[in-house]
Amino acid sequence: FSMQLLVELESGPSSARGLAGRYAGGRGVDWLLEKRLSGLDAGQLIDDDGDALRSTPRGQRLARISAIYKTLVGIGAGG
């Protein structure tokens, strides 16, 4: 995501809102979120009951493993 933002800025300066709208060939940041959520759903890591997203037991296990890994390699919030 961060690298693509740099690529987008190669075409010239932009406001944050403009950059978000240009992201992924104009599909925008909302598209990115939907794509990521779709992947999590396909991997049976989340459930969407229409009101809220929830981690599945499989997603909870992966989240715990990921948190440990992030701590071990020093990746902070958002990474």
QUIMO-V416236 format. One record per helix or strand. SS is the DSSP state (hx for helix, st for strand). FROM is the first residue (numbers start at 1). TO is the last residue. If there is no record, write none. Layout:
[[SS FROM TO] [SS FROM TO]]
//
This chain:
[[hx 2 9] [hx 16 26] [hx 28 42] [st 46 48] [st 53 55] [hx 57 73]]
//
